[in-house]
Amino acid sequence: MGSAFADAPASGADVSVAQSLGDRELTIVLRRVTSVPGPLRVDVVTHAGTAAGRLSLAVTPTGATTRSTLPAPGASTAEAVVDLGDTPGMYSATVPMDRAGPWELAVGDGVRVARIPFVVPAQVTSPPERLVYGGFLVAGVLLPVAGVLALRARRSGWALLPAAGMVAGIAVSVTAAVLSSSLPLPAQPGGQLDPTVDNVTDPYALNQPLLSDFSRPPVLLTIAGGPVNAGRPGDLDLVLIDAATGAPVDDLLVHDSALMHLLMVGPSGGLAHLHPIRIGPGRYQVHLRSPEAGRYAVSAELARRGGGVQMVRAAGGFTVVPGAAAAQSVSAPVHLGSGDKNTATIIDGNPVEIRTTMPVAGAPTTITAEFGDSADLQPWLGMVGHMIMAGPLPADTDIAAAVQNSPIWGHAHSMGAASMESMPGMNMPGMDMTAPAASRGTMLMPPVNGDSAPDETVAAYGPDVPFTYTFPIAGRYRLWIQVERRYTVLTVPIVLDVATGARP
């Protein structure tokens, strides 16, 4: 197996990776490692309906090292188990890490193994910091020397030499400290560079490639494996290929808390938002239990190092062959547009109100979903809410085929609603700013300076979840809004009619 190159987008922060491991939808959280040797805490978040059981964990270094005292890369150095209970929530284990550099975490359920690449950063002193410390060290050493020469030397002028050196040391320290804030950081292994032990432990080395050296082509998504039968469990294999070389793509970044977001729309319009497990370089797998036969539209959202965020489609989607009958659980969509700006529905026992501004092509449209009347939504995939849209769609009963061929297939996010009474002139489109602040909840603020975002155990957002998106083409769209409440992902299907905009 080749080396894996992936990491969290924020160096030094926790790494959160959603994984569809068999029938379990899990979130694997790798807490930051502050020093090596040191512990790595692995938290596994389960959702409602997750079966109890045992997961095995194993960590393997994937980068070569010159330290002969450490085990060679490619072999597991530590193992642990996580016992999942019947109650959804967080379950944890700890494994020791013995070196900085690229690693791989293997998570197994006894049948399948998900392989998650990550990077353990090294505590590195930057060149400006070295100058600061060195300058003050020189000044500290020369200070007593200057004092001794001033008291005992026959010629007091000799004391000026160490005094001058002391002043020079202080000047170097102060100058380095002032200039360090304006100096660019080196390219970060994992987020910007393919990580190796060398560039992780010495990111300031002069032989590291520049960011301008990084440019990678789009990814081709193909589907492999045998057929999937309706009503029966089956595995769908996904292959990622470099569009220029045909080589396997193994440099995905953790984007929105997943290596890959797989979106599938069935013949009846139901959406499956899954997160395939990585089983090898360029190869991913997802376990399906498709309820209906027919054609499915398939799209994957991913981020490639040096290639940016990409939304790629599998040509033709894939087809589920007829099999055992299965109960359908696709909720009927609500309708907005064509004069209808407010509607309501119930999703898994949760009342939802949806409202929109006037949807017009070429102008921003804000769609707000209100889930109940309390701020108890949990962040899912790093956001309070997700909105997936496809269209414009023709008047066709084969929804999956229409979605697969639609000109637009997008994904928008919501960080939640926030109180802005104290910010004059500020307003959020589509939001009633006269409503009590408690009814709008709080906004999920993005992490800064290596901090980590709140995980799924924090239920403090909503109930309003606004999305703003500009639909470039008029017509009928299919939308799916997704949030998490009580460890359950709720999906709200919507049909939106976007009117033709005024010609300029």
C-alpha positions as a Python dict, from the first residue, in 0.01 Angstrom:
ca = {
    (1, 'M'): (0, 0, 0),
    (2, 'G'): (135, 341, -94),
    (3, 'S'): (176, 642, 126),
    (4, 'A'): (-134, 841, 213),
    (5, 'F'): (-129, 1216, 197),
    (6, 'A'): (-410, 1394, 377),
    (7, 'D'): (-455, 1615, 677),
    (8, 'A'): (-690, 1858, 844),
    (9, 'P'): (-708, 2203, 683),
    (10, 'A'): (-600, 2375, 1004),
    (11, 'S'): (-256, 2267, 1119),
    (12, 'G'): (-246, 2176, 1487),
    (13, 'A'): (-624, 2154, 1528),
    (14, 'D'): (-839, 1849, 1596),
    (15, 'V'): (-915, 1637, 1290),
    (16, 'S'): (-1283, 1543, 1251),
    (17, 'V'): (-1367, 1283, 983),
    (18, 'A'): (-1715, 1148, 911),
    (19, 'Q'): (-1715, 781, 809),
    (20, 'S'): (-1991, 554, 677),
    (21, 'L'): (-1844, 235, 820),
    (22, 'G'): (-2080, -48, 725),
    (23, 'D'): (-2425, 38, 859),
    (24, 'R'): (-2279, 284, 1109),
    (25, 'E'): (-2253, 657, 1037),
    (26, 'L'): (-1970, 772, 1265),
    (27, 'T'): (-1763, 1081, 1325),
    (28, 'I'): (-1401, 1007, 1414),
    (29, 'V'): (-1232, 1291, 1603),
    (30, 'L'): (-854, 1284, 1634),
    (31, 'R'): (-760, 1525, 1910),
    (32, 'R'): (-447, 1732, 1866),
    (33, 'V'): (-117, 1584, 1974),
    (34, 'T'): (71, 1854, 2163),
    (35, 'S'): (407, 1677, 2187),
    (36, 'V'): (576, 1353, 2090),
    (37, 'P'): (612, 1107, 2242),
    (38, 'G'): (260, 1168, 2360),
    (39, 'P'): (-99, 1039, 2357),
    (40, 'L'): (-349, 1062, 2072),
    (41, 'R'): (-707, 1062, 2192),
    (42, 'V'): (-957, 923, 1944),
    (43, 'D'): (-1324, 1011, 2003),
    (44, 'V'): (-1594, 826, 1812),
    (45, 'V'): (-1933, 999, 1787),
    (46, 'T'): (-2230, 774, 1712),
    (47, 'H'): (-2576, 871, 1594),
    (48, 'A'): (-2926, 753, 1670),
    (49, 'G'): (-2979, 398, 1551),
    (50, 'T'): (-2609, 305, 1563),
    (51, 'A'): (-2562, -54, 1671),
    (52, 'A'): (-2351, -126, 1976),
    (53, 'G'): (-2027, -311, 1919),
    (54, 'R'): (-1650, -296, 1929),
    (55, 'L'): (-1422, -100, 1698),
    (56, 'S'): (-1051, -173, 1667),
    (57, 'L'): (-801, 110, 1631),
    (58, 'A'): (-445, 86, 1500),
    (59, 'V'): (-199, 365, 1417),
    (60, 'T'): (75, 323, 1158),
    (61, 'P'): (351, 570, 1064),
    (62, 'T'): (370, 612, 686),
    (63, 'G'): (675, 837, 651),
    (64, 'A'): (1036, 716, 647),
    (65, 'T'): (1258, 813, 941),
    (66, 'T'): (1632, 819, 999),
    (67, 'R'): (1592, 738, 1369),
    (68, 'S'): (1692, 373, 1397),
    (69, 'T'): (1554, 349, 1751),
    (70, 'L'): (1196, 375, 1624),
    (71, 'P'): (1005, 98, 1445),
    (72, 'A'): (1013, 120, 1066),
    (73, 'P'): (717, 290, 895),
    (74, 'G'): (443, 71, 753),
    (75, 'A'): (393, -139, 1065),
    (76, 'S'): (136, -70, 1335),
    (77, 'T'): (294, 79, 1648),
    (78, 'A'): (-10, 90, 1880),
    (79, 'E'): (-359, -54, 1903),
    (80, 'A'): (-673, 9, 2109),
    (81, 'V'): (-1044, -72, 2112),
    (82, 'V'): (-1356, 143, 2142),
    (83, 'D'): (-1669, -19, 2278),
    (84, 'L'): (-1976, 152, 2135),
    (85, 'G'): (-2288, 155, 2349),
    (86, 'D'): (-2657, 163, 2258),
    (87, 'T'): (-2683, 532, 2350),
    (88, 'P'): (-2569, 777, 2081),
    (89, 'G'): (-2284, 1000, 2186),
    (90, 'M'): (-1908, 998, 2224),
    (91, 'Y'): (-1687, 697, 2299),
    (92, 'S'): (-1310, 728, 2337),
    (93, 'A'): (-975, 552, 2339),
    (94, 'T'): (-612, 664, 2357),
    (95, 'V'): (-311, 541, 2160),
    (96, 'P'): (53, 652, 2206),
    (97, 'M'): (240, 837, 1930),
    (98, 'D'): (618, 803, 1914),
    (99, 'R'): (711, 1046, 1634),
    (100, 'A'): (600, 1345, 1429),
    (101, 'G'): (511, 1305, 1065),
    (102, 'P'): (241, 1140, 849),
    (103, 'W'): (34, 861, 1003),
    (104, 'E'): (-263, 642, 923),
    (105, 'L'): (-542, 545, 1162),
    (106, 'A'): (-715, 215, 1082),
    (107, 'V'): (-1068, 183, 1223),
    (108, 'G'): (-1219, -164, 1187),
    (109, 'D'): (-1557, -312, 1274),
    (110, 'G'): (-1457, -675, 1220),
    (111, 'V'): (-1563, -672, 854),
    (112, 'R'): (-1434, -346, 705),
    (113, 'V'): (-1138, -123, 781),
    (114, 'A'): (-1139, 254, 723),
    (115, 'R'): (-795, 406, 679),
    (116, 'I'): (-772, 772, 779),
    (117, 'P'): (-448, 960, 703),
    (118, 'F'): (-342, 1237, 941),
    (119, 'V'): (-32, 1430, 1042),
    (120, 'V'): (125, 1465, 1386),
    (121, 'P'): (293, 1807, 1389),
    (122, 'A'): (634, 1872, 1540),
    (123, 'Q'): (713, 2149, 1784),
    (124, 'V'): (947, 2353, 1564),
    (125, 'T'): (1126, 2678, 1648),
    (126, 'S'): (1115, 2922, 1358),
    (127, 'P'): (1430, 3111, 1244),
    (128, 'P'): (1303, 3446, 1384),
    (129, 'E'): (1242, 3278, 1721),
    (130, 'R'): (1594, 3138, 1716),
    (131, 'L'): (1730, 3488, 1655),
    (132, 'V'): (1522, 3627, 1942),
    (133, 'Y'): (1638, 3360, 2185),
    (134, 'G'): (1998, 3373, 2059),
    (135, 'G'): (2018, 3751, 2083),
    (136, 'F'): (1893, 3759, 2441),
    (137, 'L'): (2123, 3469, 2530),
    (138, 'V'): (2425, 3659, 2397),
    (139, 'A'): (2316, 3971, 2581),
    (140, 'G'): (2267, 3776, 2903),
    (141, 'V'): (2614, 3619, 2880),
    (142, 'L'): (2792, 3946, 2796),
    (143, 'L'): (2621, 4147, 3071),
    (144, 'P'): (2827, 4001, 3362),
    (145, 'V'): (3140, 4003, 3144),
    (146, 'A'): (3100, 4375, 3086),
    (147, 'G'): (3046, 4429, 3460),
    (148, 'V'): (3357, 4235, 3556),
    (149, 'L'): (3576, 4421, 3303),
    (150, 'A'): (3442, 4757, 3417),
    (151, 'L'): (3534, 4680, 3779),
    (152, 'R'): (3869, 4502, 3738),
    (153, 'A'): (4022, 4602, 3406),
    (154, 'R'): (4292, 4869, 3421),
    (155, 'R'): (4141, 5032, 3119),
    (156, 'S'): (3766, 5075, 3151),
    (157, 'G'): (3739, 5099, 2774),
    (158, 'W'): (3770, 4722, 2750),
    (159, 'A'): (3423, 4699, 2904),
    (160, 'L'): (3278, 4870, 2597),
    (161, 'L'): (3345, 4562, 2382),
    (162, 'P'): (3111, 4320, 2563),
    (163, 'A'): (2867, 4609, 2619),
    (164, 'A'): (2855, 4667, 2246),
    (165, 'G'): (2798, 4295, 2187),
    (166, 'M'): (2520, 4300, 2445),
    (167, 'V'): (2350, 4594, 2269),
    (168, 'A'): (2388, 4418, 1934),
    (169, 'G'): (2229, 4101, 2074),
    (170, 'I'): (1933, 4293, 2210),
    (171, 'A'): (1897, 4478, 1878),
    (172, 'V'): (1893, 4150, 1685),
    (173, 'S'): (1630, 4006, 1922),
    (174, 'V'): (1403, 4309, 1899),
    (175, 'T'): (1437, 4334, 1521),
    (176, 'A'): (1360, 3963, 1475),
    (177, 'A'): (1059, 3988, 1705),
    (178, 'V'): (921, 4288, 1515),
    (179, 'L'): (979, 4142, 1169),
    (180, 'S'): (853, 3792, 1254),
    (181, 'S'): (489, 3899, 1239),
    (182, 'S'): (527, 4010, 876),
    (183, 'L'): (722, 3709, 751),
    (184, 'P'): (516, 3447, 560),
    (185, 'L'): (479, 3104, 711),
    (186, 'P'): (631, 2812, 522),
    (187, 'A'): (405, 2578, 328),
    (188, 'Q'): (230, 2351, 576),
    (189, 'P'): (282, 1975, 536),
    (190, 'G'): (-54, 1805, 501),
    (191, 'G'): (-260, 2110, 415),
    (192, 'Q'): (-35, 2244, 137),
    (193, 'L'): (245, 1991, 89),
    (194, 'D'): (251, 1614, 70),
    (195, 'P'): (369, 1541, 426),
    (196, 'T'): (693, 1359, 497),
    (197, 'V'): (888, 1318, 817),
    (198, 'D'): (1146, 1568, 686),
    (199, 'N'): (909, 1854, 601),
    (200, 'V'): (703, 1798, 917),
    (201, 'T'): (1002, 1809, 1149),
    (202, 'D'): (1181, 2086, 953),
    (203, 'P'): (922, 2292, 765),
    (204, 'Y'): (1169, 2583, 728),
    (205, 'A'): (1422, 2384, 523),
    (206, 'L'): (1524, 2567, 207),
    (207, 'N'): (1471, 2264, -15),
    (208, 'Q'): (1094, 2251, 42),
    (209, 'P'): (877, 2320, -268),
    (210, 'L'): (695, 2650, -297),
    (211, 'L'): (317, 2684, -311),
    (212, 'S'): (351, 2796, -673),
    (213, 'D'): (491, 2450, -752),
    (214, 'F'): (160, 2291, -656),
    (215, 'S'): (-106, 2248, -925),
    (216, 'R'): (-300, 1925, -971),
    (217, 'P'): (-570, 1844, -1226),
    (218, 'P'): (-929, 1745, -1155),
    (219, 'V'): (-1030, 1403, -1030),
    (220, 'L'): (-1220, 1143, -1231),
    (221, 'L'): (-1475, 941, -1032),
    (222, 'T'): (-1562, 589, -1148),
    (223, 'I'): (-1775, 318, -989),
    (224, 'A'): (-1643, -37, -958),
    (225, 'G'): (-1762, -358, -801),
    (226, 'G'): (-2059, -585, -852),
    (227, 'P'): (-2426, -488, -878),
    (228, 'V'): (-2630, -368, -581),
    (229, 'N'): (-2968, -535, -532),
    (230, 'A'): (-3269, -341, -406),
    (231, 'G'): (-3355, -415, -45),
    (232, 'R'): (-3030, -602, 17),
    (233, 'P'): (-2702, -476, 161),
    (234, 'G'): (-2419, -426, -85),
    (235, 'D'): (-2090, -241, -125),
    (236, 'L'): (-2023, 30, -379),
    (237, 'D'): (-1657, 77, -470),
    (238, 'L'): (-1539, 419, -581),
    (239, 'V'): (-1214, 482, -769),
    (240, 'L'): (-1047, 824, -790),
    (241, 'I'): (-816, 876, -1088),
    (242, 'D'): (-587, 1167, -1175),
    (243, 'A'): (-725, 1320, -1496),
    (244, 'A'): (-375, 1386, -1635),
    (245, 'T'): (-178, 1074, -1544),
    (246, 'G'): (-438, 806, -1476),
    (247, 'A'): (-269, 736, -1141),
    (248, 'P'): (-474, 676, -823),
    (249, 'V'): (-554, 995, -635),
    (250, 'D'): (-437, 969, -275),
    (251, 'D'): (-391, 1332, -173),
    (252, 'L'): (-740, 1425, -51),
    (253, 'L'): (-772, 1678, 228),
    (254, 'V'): (-1022, 1661, 510),
    (255, 'H'): (-1285, 1900, 375),
    (256, 'D'): (-1590, 1986, 585),
    (257, 'S'): (-1502, 1700, 822),
    (258, 'A'): (-1477, 1425, 560),
    (259, 'L'): (-1239, 1296, 297),
    (260, 'M'): (-1532, 1255, 58),
    (261, 'H'): (-1896, 1361, 65),
    (262, 'L'): (-2095, 1118, -151),
    (263, 'L'): (-2437, 1246, -262),
    (264, 'M'): (-2684, 1001, -412),
    (265, 'V'): (-3036, 1080, -532),
    (266, 'G'): (-3272, 789, -586),
    (267, 'P'): (-3555, 743, -837),
    (268, 'S'): (-3810, 882, -590),
    (269, 'G'): (-3599, 1186, -504),
    (270, 'G'): (-3455, 1069, -172),
    (271, 'L'): (-3107, 1196, -84),
    (272, 'A'): (-2830, 990, 75),
    (273, 'H'): (-2539, 1195, 209),
    (274, 'L'): (-2267, 941, 294),
    (275, 'H'): (-1895, 942, 367),
    (276, 'P'): (-1713, 650, 206),
    (277, 'I'): (-1426, 487, 389),
    (278, 'R'): (-1079, 490, 237),
    (279, 'I'): (-966, 131, 181),
    (280, 'G'): (-650, 202, -19),
    (281, 'P'): (-476, 462, -236),
    (282, 'G'): (-743, 616, -457),
    (283, 'R'): (-1004, 359, -352),
    (284, 'Y'): (-1310, 423, -135),
    (285, 'Q'): (-1606, 210, -38),
    (286, 'V'): (-1956, 270, 95),
    (287, 'H'): (-2203, 15, 227),
    (288, 'L'): (-2554, 58, 87),
    (289, 'R'): (-2897, -75, 168),
    (290, 'S'): (-3088, 75, -125),
    (291, 'P'): (-3466, 59, -76),
    (292, 'E'): (-3567, 86, -443),
    (293, 'A'): (-3447, -35, -779),
    (294, 'G'): (-3357, 203, -1057),
    (295, 'R'): (-3103, 461, -1154),
    (296, 'Y'): (-2928, 674, -891),
    (297, 'A'): (-2754, 1005, -950),
    (298, 'V'): (-2406, 1015, -794),
    (299, 'S'): (-2188, 1312, -709),
    (300, 'A'): (-1886, 1347, -480),
    (301, 'E'): (-1752, 1659, -316),
    (302, 'L'): (-1385, 1649, -220),
    (303, 'A'): (-1076, 1866, -185),
    (304, 'R'): (-746, 1773, -344),
    (305, 'R'): (-417, 1920, -227),
    (306, 'G'): (-316, 2170, -494),
    (307, 'G'): (-645, 2115, -676),
    (308, 'G'): (-901, 2288, -457),
    (309, 'V'): (-1257, 2179, -376),
    (310, 'Q'): (-1421, 1977, -654),
    (311, 'M'): (-1771, 1850, -718),
    (312, 'V'): (-1734, 1550, -949),
    (313, 'R'): (-2002, 1324, -1093),
    (314, 'A'): (-1991, 957, -1181),
    (315, 'A'): (-2085, 936, -1547),
    (316, 'G'): (-2431, 785, -1575),
    (317, 'G'): (-2463, 734, -1200),
    (318, 'F'): (-2528, 374, -1103),
    (319, 'T'): (-2821, 134, -1121),
    (320, 'V'): (-2972, -76, -843),
    (321, 'V'): (-3111, -395, -985),
    (322, 'P'): (-3451, -527, -872),
    (323, 'G'): (-3443, -741, -563),
    (324, 'A'): (-3634, -790, -241),
    (325, 'A'): (-3908, -541, -170),
    (326, 'A'): (-3818, -279, 87),
    (327, 'A'): (-4018, -19, 272),
    (328, 'Q'): (-3990, 331, 133),
    (329, 'S'): (-3904, 614, 371),
    (330, 'V'): (-3875, 909, 131),
    (331, 'S'): (-4049, 1220, 267),
    (332, 'A'): (-4266, 1416, 27),
    (333, 'P'): (-4105, 1751, -63),
    (334, 'V'): (-4263, 2082, 27),
    (335, 'H'): (-4307, 2350, -240),
    (336, 'L'): (-4176, 2706, -246),
    (337, 'G'): (-4177, 2970, -519),
    (338, 'S'): (-4442, 3078, -769),
    (339, 'G'): (-4591, 3300, -499),
    (340, 'D'): (-4546, 3053, -211),
    (341, 'K'): (-4288, 3194, 32),
    (342, 'N'): (-4378, 3000, 350),
    (343, 'T'): (-4456, 2637, 421),
    (344, 'A'): (-4425, 2380, 697),
    (345, 'T'): (-4365, 2008, 734),
    (346, 'I'): (-4277, 1742, 991),
    (347, 'I'): (-3953, 1541, 958),
    (348, 'D'): (-3909, 1242, 1190),
    (349, 'G'): (-4145, 1403, 1441),
    (350, 'N'): (-3972, 1743, 1423),
    (351, 'P'): (-4185, 2041, 1310),
    (352, 'V'): (-4006, 2249, 1048),
    (353, 'E'): (-4109, 2586, 905),
    (354, 'I'): (-3947, 2698, 580),
    (355, 'R'): (-3957, 3048, 438),
    (356, 'T'): (-3783, 3214, 150),
    (357, 'T'): (-3725, 3551, -5),
    (358, 'M'): (-3843, 3592, -363),
    (359, 'P'): (-3642, 3333, -563),
    (360, 'V'): (-3523, 3508, -877),
    (361, 'A'): (-3244, 3392, -1106),
    (362, 'G'): (-2929, 3602, -1074),
    (363, 'A'): (-3024, 3752, -735),
    (364, 'P'): (-2938, 3620, -388),
    (365, 'T'): (-3215, 3405, -240),
    (366, 'T'): (-3230, 3334, 133),
    (367, 'I'): (-3406, 3019, 246),
    (368, 'T'): (-3451, 2975, 621),
    (369, 'A'): (-3555, 2654, 791),
    (370, 'E'): (-3676, 2682, 1151),
    (371, 'F'): (-3656, 2361, 1354),
    (372, 'G'): (-3888, 2389, 1654),
    (373, 'D'): (-3850, 2677, 1895),
    (374, 'S'): (-3531, 2605, 2091),
    (375, 'A'): (-3159, 2630, 2017),
    (376, 'D'): (-3065, 2263, 2040),
    (377, 'L'): (-2918, 2179, 1700),
    (378, 'Q'): (-2576, 2016, 1688),
    (379, 'P'): (-2299, 2098, 1440),
    (380, 'W'): (-2270, 1833, 1171),
    (381, 'L'): (-1972, 1821, 936),
    (382, 'G'): (-1848, 2146, 1087),
    (383, 'M'): (-2167, 2342, 1010),
    (384, 'V'): (-2506, 2405, 1163),
    (385, 'G'): (-2680, 2326, 834),
    (386, 'H'): (-2620, 2199, 482),
    (387, 'M'): (-2828, 2268, 170),
    (388, 'I'): (-2778, 2057, -141),
    (389, 'M'): (-2945, 2170, -461),
    (390, 'A'): (-2980, 2036, -815),
    (391, 'G'): (-3151, 2182, -1120),
    (392, 'P'): (-3314, 2319, -1316),
    (393, 'L'): (-3503, 1993, -1365),
    (394, 'P'): (-3747, 1912, -1645),
    (395, 'A'): (-4096, 1785, -1578),
    (396, 'D'): (-3979, 1424, -1564),
    (397, 'T'): (-4082, 1142, -1334),
    (398, 'D'): (-3727, 999, -1338),
    (399, 'I'): (-3589, 1237, -1077),
    (400, 'A'): (-3249, 1068, -1047),
    (401, 'A'): (-3184, 1090, -1422),
    (402, 'A'): (-3287, 1456, -1423),
    (403, 'V'): (-3059, 1533, -1127),
    (404, 'Q'): (-2767, 1341, -1282),
    (405, 'N'): (-2791, 1553, -1598),
    (406, 'S'): (-2880, 1884, -1431),
    (407, 'P'): (-2656, 2181, -1514),
    (408, 'I'): (-2624, 2280, -1146),
    (409, 'W'): (-2545, 2057, -852),
    (410, 'G'): (-2439, 2271, -557),
    (411, 'H'): (-2380, 2258, -182),
    (412, 'A'): (-2432, 2555, 51),
    (413, 'H'): (-2368, 2589, 424),
    (414, 'S'): (-2521, 2771, 717),
    (415, 'M'): (-2334, 2872, 1030),
    (416, 'G'): (-2664, 2940, 1204),
    (417, 'A'): (-2832, 3263, 1304),
    (418, 'A'): (-2692, 3525, 1541),
    (419, 'S'): (-2819, 3826, 1729),
    (420, 'M'): (-2710, 4152, 1563),
    (421, 'E'): (-2903, 4419, 1754),
    (422, 'S'): (-2576, 4565, 1879),
    (423, 'M'): (-2438, 4601, 1524),
    (424, 'P'): (-2602, 4906, 1360),
    (425, 'G'): (-2673, 4867, 993),
    (426, 'M'): (-2620, 4490, 1001),
    (427, 'N'): (-2893, 4256, 889),
    (428, 'M'): (-2918, 3902, 759),
    (429, 'P'): (-3137, 3851, 451),
    (430, 'G'): (-3455, 3664, 524),
    (431, 'M'): (-3421, 3695, 902),
    (432, 'D'): (-3674, 3870, 1122),
    (433, 'M'): (-3450, 4094, 1332),
    (434, 'T'): (-3746, 4192, 1551),
    (435, 'A'): (-3773, 3839, 1686),
    (436, 'P'): (-3630, 3772, 2034),
    (437, 'A'): (-3259, 3686, 2028),
    (438, 'A'): (-3321, 3360, 2213),
    (439, 'S'): (-3545, 3239, 1930),
    (440, 'R'): (-3269, 3281, 1672),
    (441, 'G'): (-2997, 3098, 1861),
    (442, 'T'): (-2627, 3154, 1815),
    (443, 'M'): (-2386, 3141, 1526),
    (444, 'L'): (-2119, 2874, 1495),
    (445, 'M'): (-1799, 3076, 1469),
    (446, 'P'): (-1518, 2927, 1259),
    (447, 'P'): (-1202, 2831, 1451),
    (448, 'V'): (-894, 3055, 1433),
    (449, 'N'): (-527, 3022, 1524),
    (450, 'G'): (-529, 2642, 1540),
    (451, 'D'): (-836, 2625, 1766),
    (452, 'S'): (-1087, 2349, 1709),
    (453, 'A'): (-1454, 2394, 1625),
    (454, 'P'): (-1724, 2263, 1862),
    (455, 'D'): (-1799, 1895, 1810),
    (456, 'E'): (-2135, 1721, 1786),
    (457, 'T'): (-2179, 1703, 2163),
    (458, 'V'): (-2254, 2078, 2166),
    (459, 'A'): (-2631, 2125, 2115),
    (460, 'A'): (-2665, 2504, 2119),
    (461, 'Y'): (-2756, 2625, 1770),
    (462, 'G'): (-3066, 2714, 1574),
    (463, 'P'): (-3359, 2694, 1560),
    (464, 'D'): (-3325, 2926, 1256),
    (465, 'V'): (-3089, 2791, 989),
    (466, 'P'): (-3058, 3040, 701),
    (467, 'F'): (-2896, 2975, 361),
    (468, 'T'): (-2822, 3235, 95),
    (469, 'Y'): (-2757, 3119, -261),
    (470, 'T'): (-2774, 3278, -605),
    (471, 'F'): (-2944, 3052, -857),
    (472, 'P'): (-2795, 3143, -1196),
    (473, 'I'): (-3071, 2984, -1408),
    (474, 'A'): (-3447, 3004, -1372),
    (475, 'G'): (-3646, 2684, -1336),
    (476, 'R'): (-3747, 2414, -1090),
    (477, 'Y'): (-3487, 2293, -839),
    (478, 'R'): (-3470, 2010, -588),
    (479, 'L'): (-3328, 2116, -249),
    (480, 'W'): (-3239, 1913, 60),
    (481, 'I'): (-3168, 2091, 390),
    (482, 'Q'): (-2986, 1884, 652),
    (483, 'V'): (-2926, 1948, 1023),
    (484, 'E'): (-2851, 1735, 1328),
    (485, 'R'): (-3068, 1719, 1638),
    (486, 'R'): (-3040, 1464, 1919),
    (487, 'Y'): (-2773, 1278, 1721),
    (488, 'T'): (-3015, 1233, 1430),
    (489, 'V'): (-2956, 1390, 1088),
    (490, 'L'): (-3282, 1543, 962),
    (491, 'T'): (-3329, 1592, 586),
    (492, 'V'): (-3592, 1835, 457),
    (493, 'P'): (-3675, 1791, 83),
    (494, 'I'): (-3792, 2103, -100),
    (495, 'V'): (-3907, 2185, -452),
    (496, 'L'): (-3819, 2547, -536),
    (497, 'D'): (-3936, 2738, -842),
    (498, 'V'): (-3690, 3012, -937),
    (499, 'A'): (-3837, 3291, -1152),
    (500, 'T'): (-3665, 3453, -1446),
    (501, 'G'): (-3471, 3765, -1347),
    (502, 'A'): (-3512, 4104, -1508),
    (503, 'R'): (-3283, 4163, -1807),
    (504, 'P'): (-3014, 4430, -1742),
}
